[in-house]
Amino acid sequence: MSKPAIRRRSPPRPALRPAYRKILELNSFNDFGLAEPITRALAEERYVTPTPIQAQSIPILLTGKDLVGIAQTGTGKTAAFALPILHRLAANHVRPERKSCRVLVLSPTRELSGQILDSFRTYGRHLRIQSALAIGGVSMGAQVRALLNGVDVLVATPGRLLDLVQSNAVRLNSVETFVLDEADRMLDMGFIRDIRKIITKLPKERQTLMFSATMPEDIAELGRQMLKDPAKVSVTPQATTVERIAQRIVHVDRGNKSKMLSDIIKQEQNVDRVLVFTRTKHGADKVVRGLVKDGILAEAIHGNKSQNQRERVLKDFRNGRVRTLVATDIAARGIDVDGISHVINFDLPNIPESYVHRIGRTARAGADGVAISLCSADEADYLRDIEKLIRMQIPATGIVPTRTAQRPPQHQQARGGQRNNRNGHRQGQRNGQHNNGQNRNDRNHDRNREPAAGQQRQAHQGHQQAHADHGQNKPRPVASTQPIGSAFANVPFMQSR
């Protein structure tokens, strides 16, 4: 008689840590324990379920801990830091000191700064919170007056903030919470030196938050300097594209791009709003002229436009009066407009990470989107870098043109559109001198501008060279796709001290 089989009991699974279990169970904004005026404002905005970065970040920030978050645009990270900041301000409501702020938020562009301030005012509409905006492109007078009696929340771009500090219009020694948003974009735009100056003026005892879509070495070094034993949050793999975006490449000769763009806008189905990206300011204006000539109403937005012009164009784009907007990369993370059905890259970006941020303007809030990129023969290297970064081959149409040039004429456009033909060369030089003088005036007037395309490419090549120094045969590193536990394992300042 055989003995009955003995069923061995598997060892019990280890219980989840309380903090992690709590994060998993947060399915409603009411679960965070936020102040009633804040939850009332969220209900009025019909916010019910937090996004992943909100569910992970808000409980951590409510404890006052430093945090670094890896998150792309469109993931809801503004509310992830705005809601706990407002809750802490409401719980400790004191009058701010004159010419000071309790919360400082830095962002790279004017448009993004304005949207962050709007979010603070929306979520805190039932709180007695004073807020102000400090950006370039407008007179400093109104900003100085707004800061005179002190504010709770100041949202600023780095250049204008330093101008206000140097003119003694604001002091930063009372900052309780410091937020650095879009840190990698700050690096691309050359603001790291300004940020280091700002950090030296902040008190040592503060809560610091840093959000970035990617984590280059310069940003990691900055984090080591300003963060104290930070919590780590990563909600999506770095530098991945949204799955709901239908991407495709159209191979076309550079001279035929303008006609191809007009044909695409006229022939594409279900076109609501179209956002077209160019590499240079001059190129954006030229594309607008071509579209208008073909009967398509379009406007341009870039660093040479005044703040009033940019606000007017964005307003027309939001309300549907203008359905085609042409922009440079300064708008890649600064435009937050619902209903963008198509993103078209007239010029492929010379920094592959910018491709992710560009096409992230569509497929918002669960909608579908289309991203079309026009690729000429001299942009083949850019396309290869993009596909390597996003780890996929983008479907392509058209015949690959014969490569006749080494690189797009981006440097010539940046210097004023010099011509290589015999009759136009001297005139192009005169245009370059005129534009260089105008650019110097722009720098004095507004330090918050996008860099020239050549500078961006040079900075990106510098990052690649830094990696290449460790080994000649190593491929270009791509972002980690591991969960949060291992995504930060090799970043030194992410480890506990």
VENNORKA-V915453 format. One record per residue. N is the residue number from 1. RES is the residue in one letter. SS is DSSP state (H for helix, E for strand, - for the rest). PSI is psi in degrees with one decimal (NA if undefined). Layout:
n=N res=RES ss=SS psi=PSI
n=N res=RES ss=SS psi=PSI
This chain:
n=1 res=M ss=- psi=122.0
n=2 res=S ss=- psi=145.5
n=3 res=K ss=- psi=143.3
n=4 res=P ss=- psi=144.6
n=5 res=A ss=- psi=138.7
n=6 res=I ss=- psi=123.4
n=7 res=R ss=- psi=115.8
n=8 res=R ss=- psi=132.0
n=9 res=R ss=- psi=128.4
n=10 res=S ss=- psi=145.4
n=11 res=P ss=- psi=143.9
n=12 res=P ss=- psi=146.4
n=13 res=R ss=- psi=141.7
n=14 res=P ss=- psi=139.4
n=15 res=A ss=- psi=146.5
n=16 res=L ss=- psi=146.2
n=17 res=R ss=- psi=143.5
n=18 res=P ss=H psi=-43.1
n=19 res=A ss=H psi=-41.6
n=20 res=Y ss=H psi=-39.7
n=21 res=R ss=H psi=-36.8
n=22 res=K ss=H psi=-40.2
n=23 res=I ss=H psi=-40.2
n=24 res=L ss=H psi=-28.7
n=25 res=E ss=- psi=-1.1
n=26 res=L ss=- psi=95.6
n=27 res=N ss=- psi=2.9
n=28 res=S ss=- psi=149.1
n=29 res=F ss=H psi=-21.3
n=30 res=N ss=H psi=-16.7
n=31 res=D ss=H psi=-12.2
n=32 res=F ss=H psi=-17.3
n=33 res=G ss=- psi=29.2
n=34 res=L ss=- psi=158.9
n=35 res=A ss=- psi=146.5
n=36 res=E ss=H psi=-41.3
n=37 res=P ss=H psi=-31.2
n=38 res=I ss=H psi=-46.4
n=39 res=T ss=H psi=-31.3
n=40 res=R ss=H psi=-42.2
n=41 res=A ss=H psi=-38.0
n=42 res=L ss=H psi=-38.6
n=43 res=A ss=H psi=-38.5
n=44 res=E ss=H psi=-29.9
n=45 res=E ss=- psi=0.4
n=46 res=R ss=- psi=36.6
n=47 res=Y ss=- psi=121.0
n=48 res=V ss=- psi=-56.8
n=49 res=T ss=- psi=126.0
n=50 res=P ss=- psi=150.1
n=51 res=T ss=- psi=167.0
n=52 res=P ss=H psi=-42.5
n=53 res=I ss=H psi=-31.7
n=54 res=Q ss=H psi=-42.9
n=55 res=A ss=H psi=-32.6
n=56 res=Q ss=H psi=-35.1
n=57 res=S ss=H psi=-41.6
n=58 res=I ss=H psi=-48.0
n=59 res=P ss=H psi=-35.9
n=60 res=I ss=H psi=-45.4
n=61 res=L ss=H psi=-27.5
n=62 res=L ss=H psi=-21.7
n=63 res=T ss=- psi=-7.7
n=64 res=G ss=- psi=11.2
n=65 res=K ss=- psi=148.3
n=66 res=D ss=- psi=153.7
n=67 res=L ss=E psi=142.6
n=68 res=V ss=E psi=128.9
n=69 res=G ss=E psi=132.9
n=70 res=I ss=E psi=108.3
n=71 res=A ss=- psi=140.4
n=72 res=Q ss=- psi=169.0
n=73 res=T ss=- psi=149.4
n=74 res=G ss=- psi=8.1
n=75 res=T ss=- psi=-2.0
n=76 res=G ss=- psi=25.4
n=77 res=K ss=H psi=-24.0
n=78 res=T ss=H psi=-46.8
n=79 res=A ss=H psi=-27.7
n=80 res=A ss=H psi=-34.1
n=81 res=F ss=H psi=-24.9
n=82 res=A ss=H psi=-40.8
n=83 res=L ss=H psi=-51.0
n=84 res=P ss=H psi=-32.2
n=85 res=I ss=H psi=-45.1
n=86 res=L ss=H psi=-38.6
n=87 res=H ss=H psi=-43.0
n=88 res=R ss=H psi=-34.3
n=89 res=L ss=H psi=-40.4
n=90 res=A ss=H psi=-35.7
n=91 res=A ss=H psi=-26.5
n=92 res=N ss=- psi=69.9
n=93 res=H ss=- psi=105.3
n=94 res=V ss=- psi=154.4
n=95 res=R ss=- psi=127.8
n=96 res=P ss=- psi=152.4
n=97 res=E ss=- psi=159.1
n=98 res=R ss=- psi=140.5
n=99 res=K ss=- psi=37.9
n=100 res=S ss=E psi=172.6
n=101 res=C ss=E psi=150.0
n=102 res=R ss=E psi=-31.3
n=103 res=V ss=E psi=130.2
n=104 res=L ss=E psi=124.2
n=105 res=V ss=E psi=122.8
n=106 res=L ss=E psi=133.7
n=107 res=S ss=- psi=159.5
n=108 res=P ss=- psi=-24.9
n=109 res=T ss=- psi=159.1
n=110 res=R ss=H psi=-44.9
n=111 res=E ss=H psi=-45.1
n=112 res=L ss=H psi=-38.1
n=113 res=S ss=H psi=-43.5
n=114 res=G ss=H psi=-37.4
n=115 res=Q ss=H psi=-36.3
n=116 res=I ss=H psi=-43.5
n=117 res=L ss=H psi=-40.6
n=118 res=D ss=H psi=-38.6
n=119 res=S ss=H psi=-44.3
n=120 res=F ss=H psi=-43.4
n=121 res=R ss=H psi=-32.2
n=122 res=T ss=H psi=-50.1
n=123 res=Y ss=H psi=-25.8
n=124 res=G ss=- psi=26.0
n=125 res=R ss=- psi=-24.3
n=126 res=H ss=- psi=8.3
n=127 res=L ss=- psi=152.9
n=128 res=R ss=- psi=73.7
n=129 res=I ss=- psi=128.9
n=130 res=Q ss=- psi=131.3
n=131 res=S ss=E psi=158.9
n=132 res=A ss=E psi=160.4
n=133 res=L ss=E psi=132.6
n=134 res=A ss=E psi=100.1
n=135 res=I ss=- psi=160.3
n=136 res=G ss=- psi=175.6
n=137 res=G ss=- psi=-7.6
n=138 res=V ss=- psi=166.5
n=139 res=S ss=- psi=144.5
n=140 res=M ss=H psi=-16.6
n=141 res=G ss=H psi=-49.0
n=142 res=A ss=H psi=-35.3
n=143 res=Q ss=H psi=-37.8
n=144 res=V ss=H psi=-42.9
n=145 res=R ss=H psi=-37.0
n=146 res=A ss=H psi=-28.4
n=147 res=L ss=H psi=-5.8
n=148 res=L ss=- psi=-45.1
n=149 res=N ss=- psi=5.7
n=150 res=G ss=- psi=152.2
n=151 res=V ss=E psi=158.3
n=152 res=D ss=E psi=-43.9
n=153 res=V ss=E psi=126.3
n=154 res=L ss=E psi=121.9
n=155 res=V ss=E psi=127.9
n=156 res=A ss=E psi=159.2
n=157 res=T ss=- psi=152.4
n=158 res=P ss=H psi=-44.2
n=159 res=G ss=H psi=-48.5
n=160 res=R ss=H psi=-35.8
n=161 res=L ss=H psi=-43.8
n=162 res=L ss=H psi=-36.4
n=163 res=D ss=H psi=-43.3
n=164 res=L ss=H psi=-37.3
n=165 res=V ss=H psi=-44.4
n=166 res=Q ss=H psi=-28.1
n=167 res=S ss=- psi=7.8
n=168 res=N ss=- psi=28.6
n=169 res=A ss=- psi=-17.7
n=170 res=V ss=- psi=144.5
n=171 res=R ss=E psi=143.2
n=172 res=L ss=- psi=12.4
n=173 res=N ss=- psi=-1.3
n=174 res=S ss=- psi=11.8
n=175 res=V ss=- psi=125.7
n=176 res=E ss=- psi=-33.8
n=177 res=T ss=E psi=128.7
n=178 res=F ss=E psi=126.5
n=179 res=V ss=E psi=125.0
n=180 res=L ss=E psi=106.3
n=181 res=D ss=- psi=146.4
n=182 res=E ss=- psi=54.9
n=183 res=A ss=H psi=-39.6
n=184 res=D ss=H psi=-32.0
n=185 res=R ss=H psi=-34.8
n=186 res=M ss=H psi=-41.0
n=187 res=L ss=H psi=-45.9
n=188 res=D ss=H psi=-34.8
n=189 res=M ss=- psi=2.7
n=190 res=G ss=- psi=27.0
n=191 res=F ss=- psi=1.4
n=192 res=I ss=H psi=-40.2
n=193 res=R ss=H psi=-42.2
n=194 res=D ss=H psi=-39.3
n=195 res=I ss=H psi=-39.8
n=196 res=R ss=H psi=-38.2
n=197 res=K ss=H psi=-41.4
n=198 res=I ss=H psi=-41.6
n=199 res=I ss=H psi=-36.6
n=200 res=T ss=H psi=-20.0
n=201 res=K ss=- psi=-4.3
n=202 res=L ss=- psi=151.9
n=203 res=P ss=- psi=151.1
n=204 res=K ss=- psi=-35.0
n=205 res=E ss=- psi=100.7
n=206 res=R ss=- psi=166.1
n=207 res=Q ss=E psi=131.0
n=208 res=T ss=E psi=131.6
n=209 res=L ss=E psi=136.1
n=210 res=M ss=E psi=127.1
n=211 res=F ss=E psi=138.5
n=212 res=S ss=E psi=147.0
n=213 res=A ss=- psi=-27.4
n=214 res=T ss=- psi=170.5
n=215 res=M ss=- psi=70.4
n=216 res=P ss=- psi=165.7
n=217 res=E ss=H psi=-37.0
n=218 res=D ss=H psi=-36.1
n=219 res=I ss=H psi=-37.1
n=220 res=A ss=H psi=-40.0
n=221 res=E ss=H psi=-40.5
n=222 res=L ss=H psi=-39.5
n=223 res=G ss=H psi=-37.7
n=224 res=R ss=H psi=-30.4
n=225 res=Q ss=H psi=-35.0
n=226 res=M ss=H psi=-9.0
n=227 res=L ss=- psi=144.0
n=228 res=K ss=- psi=109.5
n=229 res=D ss=- psi=61.0
n=230 res=P ss=- psi=150.7
n=231 res=A ss=E psi=153.5
n=232 res=K ss=E psi=131.8
n=233 res=V ss=E psi=126.7
n=234 res=S ss=E psi=118.6
n=235 res=V ss=- psi=-21.4
n=236 res=T ss=- psi=155.0
n=237 res=P ss=- psi=145.7
n=238 res=Q ss=- psi=141.7
n=239 res=A ss=- psi=46.3
n=240 res=T ss=- psi=155.4
n=241 res=T ss=- psi=152.3
n=242 res=V ss=- psi=134.0
n=243 res=E ss=- psi=-24.9
n=244 res=R ss=- psi=2.5
n=245 res=I ss=E psi=123.3
n=246 res=A ss=E psi=109.7
n=247 res=Q ss=E psi=145.5
n=248 res=R ss=E psi=153.8
n=249 res=I ss=E psi=137.9
n=250 res=V ss=E psi=111.4
n=251 res=H ss=E psi=128.6
n=252 res=V ss=- psi=149.6
n=253 res=D ss=- psi=147.2
n=254 res=R ss=H psi=-38.6
n=255 res=G ss=H psi=-18.9
n=256 res=N ss=H psi=6.1
n=257 res=K ss=H psi=-41.3
n=258 res=S ss=H psi=-45.4
n=259 res=K ss=H psi=-40.3
n=260 res=M ss=H psi=-41.1
n=261 res=L ss=H psi=-46.2
n=262 res=S ss=H psi=-42.4
n=263 res=D ss=H psi=-40.4
n=264 res=I ss=H psi=-45.6
n=265 res=I ss=H psi=-36.9
n=266 res=K ss=H psi=-31.5
n=267 res=Q ss=H psi=-19.3
n=268 res=E ss=- psi=146.3
n=269 res=Q ss=- psi=151.8
n=270 res=N ss=- psi=43.3
n=271 res=V ss=- psi=120.2
n=272 res=D ss=- psi=-69.6
n=273 res=R ss=E psi=139.4
n=274 res=V ss=E psi=128.7
n=275 res=L ss=E psi=117.5
n=276 res=V ss=E psi=131.8
n=277 res=F ss=E psi=133.7
n=278 res=T ss=- psi=167.0
n=279 res=R ss=- psi=-25.2
n=280 res=T ss=- psi=160.4
n=281 res=K ss=H psi=-44.4
n=282 res=H ss=H psi=-40.6
n=283 res=G ss=H psi=-35.8
n=284 res=A ss=H psi=-45.7
n=285 res=D ss=H psi=-38.1
n=286 res=K ss=H psi=-40.0
n=287 res=V ss=H psi=-40.3
n=288 res=V ss=H psi=-44.0
n=289 res=R ss=H psi=-39.6
n=290 res=G ss=H psi=-40.6
n=291 res=L ss=H psi=-43.8
n=292 res=V ss=H psi=-39.1
n=293 res=K ss=H psi=-32.8
n=294 res=D ss=- psi=10.1
n=295 res=G ss=- psi=18.5
n=296 res=I ss=- psi=118.2
n=297 res=L ss=- psi=123.4
n=298 res=A ss=E psi=156.1
n=299 res=E ss=E psi=160.0
n=300 res=A ss=E psi=149.5
n=301 res=I ss=E psi=125.6
n=302 res=H ss=- psi=-176.7
n=303 res=G ss=- psi=-21.9
n=304 res=N ss=- psi=-8.3
n=305 res=K ss=- psi=144.4
n=306 res=S ss=- psi=163.9
n=307 res=Q ss=H psi=-39.3
n=308 res=N ss=H psi=-40.8
n=309 res=Q ss=H psi=-43.3
n=310 res=R ss=H psi=-41.3
n=311 res=E ss=H psi=-38.8
n=312 res=R ss=H psi=-43.9
n=313 res=V ss=H psi=-44.1
n=314 res=L ss=H psi=-37.9
n=315 res=K ss=H psi=-44.4
n=316 res=D ss=H psi=-35.0
n=317 res=F ss=H psi=-38.5
n=318 res=R ss=H psi=-43.7
n=319 res=N ss=H psi=0.0
n=320 res=G ss=- psi=0.9
n=321 res=R ss=- psi=-38.6
n=322 res=V ss=- psi=123.5
n=323 res=R ss=- psi=-5.0
n=324 res=T ss=E psi=118.7
n=325 res=L ss=E psi=128.7
n=326 res=V ss=E psi=127.8
n=327 res=A ss=E psi=157.3
n=328 res=T ss=- psi=-179.7
n=329 res=D ss=H psi=-11.6
n=330 res=I ss=H psi=-24.5
n=331 res=A ss=H psi=-3.5
n=332 res=A ss=- psi=-33.4
n=333 res=R ss=- psi=11.4
n=334 res=G ss=- psi=-9.6
n=335 res=I ss=- psi=118.5
n=336 res=D ss=- psi=83.0
n=337 res=V ss=- psi=125.6
n=338 res=D ss=- psi=150.0
n=339 res=G ss=- psi=14.6
n=340 res=I ss=E psi=109.0
n=341 res=S ss=E psi=-29.7
n=342 res=H ss=E psi=136.0
n=343 res=V ss=E psi=126.7
n=344 res=I ss=E psi=122.7
n=345 res=N ss=E psi=97.5
n=346 res=F ss=- psi=-41.2
n=347 res=D ss=- psi=132.8
n=348 res=L ss=- psi=139.6
n=349 res=P ss=- psi=143.7
n=350 res=N ss=- psi=-6.2
n=351 res=I ss=- psi=117.6
n=352 res=P ss=H psi=-32.9
n=353 res=E ss=H psi=-28.2
n=354 res=S ss=H psi=-27.2
n=355 res=Y ss=H psi=-42.5
n=356 res=V ss=H psi=-43.4
n=357 res=H ss=H psi=-33.0
n=358 res=R ss=H psi=-55.6
n=359 res=I ss=H psi=-13.6
n=360 res=G ss=- psi=-4.1
n=361 res=R ss=- psi=-16.8
n=362 res=T ss=- psi=174.8
n=363 res=A ss=- psi=45.2
n=364 res=R ss=- psi=151.6
n=365 res=A ss=- psi=40.6
n=366 res=G ss=- psi=0.1
n=367 res=A ss=- psi=164.7
n=368 res=D ss=- psi=159.0
n=369 res=G ss=E psi=166.1
n=370 res=V ss=E psi=132.8
n=371 res=A ss=E psi=117.8
n=372 res=I ss=E psi=131.9
n=373 res=S ss=E psi=126.9
n=374 res=L ss=E psi=121.6
n=375 res=C ss=E psi=117.0
n=376 res=S ss=- psi=171.6
n=377 res=A ss=H psi=-34.7
n=378 res=D ss=H psi=0.8
n=379 res=E ss=H psi=12.8
n=380 res=A ss=H psi=-38.1
n=381 res=D ss=H psi=-38.7
n=382 res=Y ss=H psi=-42.2
n=383 res=L ss=H psi=-41.5
n=384 res=R ss=H psi=-40.2
n=385 res=D ss=H psi=-39.8
n=386 res=I ss=H psi=-47.4
n=387 res=E ss=H psi=-31.8
n=388 res=K ss=H psi=-38.7
n=389 res=L ss=H psi=-45.5
n=390 res=I ss=H psi=-2.4
n=391 res=R ss=- psi=44.5
n=392 res=M ss=- psi=154.9
n=393 res=Q ss=- psi=124.7
n=394 res=I ss=- psi=131.0
n=395 res=P ss=- psi=140.8
n=396 res=A ss=E psi=149.6
n=397 res=T ss=E psi=166.5
n=398 res=G ss=- psi=169.1
n=399 res=I ss=- psi=129.6
n=400 res=V ss=- psi=117.3
n=401 res=P ss=- psi=157.3
n=402 res=T ss=- psi=133.7
n=403 res=R ss=- psi=117.2
n=404 res=T ss=- psi=-4.9
n=405 res=A ss=- psi=154.3
n=406 res=Q ss=- psi=-43.0
n=407 res=R ss=- psi=157.3
n=408 res=P ss=- psi=152.4
n=409 res=P ss=- psi=52.0
n=410 res=Q ss=H psi=-38.2
n=411 res=H ss=H psi=-36.7
n=412 res=Q ss=H psi=-41.1
n=413 res=Q ss=H psi=-39.2
n=414 res=A ss=H psi=-25.9
n=415 res=R ss=- psi=6.7
n=416 res=G ss=- psi=14.6
n=417 res=G ss=- psi=48.6
n=418 res=Q ss=- psi=147.4
n=419 res=R ss=- psi=146.8
n=420 res=N ss=- psi=-7.2
n=421 res=N ss=- psi=164.1
n=422 res=R ss=- psi=-40.7
n=423 res=N ss=- psi=-26.6
n=424 res=G ss=- psi=-3.6
n=425 res=H ss=H psi=-46.6
n=426 res=R ss=H psi=-40.0
n=427 res=Q ss=H psi=-38.2
n=428 res=G ss=H psi=-36.8
n=429 res=Q ss=H psi=-41.1
n=430 res=R ss=H psi=-40.1
n=431 res=N ss=H psi=-39.4
n=432 res=G ss=H psi=-40.6
n=433 res=Q ss=H psi=-40.0
n=434 res=H ss=H psi=-43.7
n=435 res=N ss=H psi=-34.5
n=436 res=N ss=H psi=-39.6
n=437 res=G ss=H psi=-40.3
n=438 res=Q ss=H psi=-38.8
n=439 res=N ss=H psi=-35.5
n=440 res=R ss=H psi=-37.7
n=441 res=N ss=H psi=-38.6
n=442 res=D ss=H psi=-38.5
n=443 res=R ss=H psi=-37.1
n=444 res=N ss=H psi=-31.9
n=445 res=H ss=H psi=-36.4
n=446 res=D ss=- psi=112.6
n=447 res=R ss=- psi=-7.4
n=448 res=N ss=- psi=82.4
n=449 res=R ss=- psi=165.0
n=450 res=E ss=- psi=146.4
n=451 res=P ss=- psi=163.0
n=452 res=A ss=- psi=153.3
n=453 res=A ss=H psi=-37.4
n=454 res=G ss=H psi=-37.6
n=455 res=Q ss=H psi=-40.5
n=456 res=Q ss=H psi=-46.0
n=457 res=R ss=H psi=-38.7
n=458 res=Q ss=H psi=-40.6
n=459 res=A ss=H psi=-41.7
n=460 res=H ss=H psi=-40.5
n=461 res=Q ss=H psi=-31.9
n=462 res=G ss=H psi=-41.4
n=463 res=H ss=H psi=-42.5
n=464 res=Q ss=H psi=-39.8
n=465 res=Q ss=H psi=-35.7
n=466 res=A ss=H psi=-39.6
n=467 res=H ss=H psi=-36.9
n=468 res=A ss=H psi=-25.4
n=469 res=D ss=- psi=-23.2
n=470 res=H ss=- psi=-12.8
n=471 res=G ss=- psi=129.1
n=472 res=Q ss=- psi=-28.2
n=473 res=N ss=- psi=2.5
n=474 res=K ss=- psi=137.4
n=475 res=P ss=- psi=163.9
n=476 res=R ss=- psi=126.0
n=477 res=P ss=- psi=142.9
n=478 res=V ss=- psi=163.7
n=479 res=A ss=- psi=149.8
n=480 res=S ss=- psi=145.0
n=481 res=T ss=- psi=13.4
n=482 res=Q ss=- psi=158.1
n=483 res=P ss=- psi=175.4
n=484 res=I ss=H psi=-33.9
n=485 res=G ss=H psi=-37.8
n=486 res=S ss=H psi=-11.8
n=487 res=A ss=H psi=-26.6
n=488 res=F ss=- psi=8.9
n=489 res=A ss=- psi=-34.7
n=490 res=N ss=- psi=8.5
n=491 res=V ss=- psi=113.9
n=492 res=P ss=H psi=-45.2
n=493 res=F ss=H psi=-6.1
n=494 res=M ss=H psi=-14.8
n=495 res=Q ss=- psi=146.7
n=496 res=S ss=- psi=143.6
n=497 res=R ss=- psi=NA
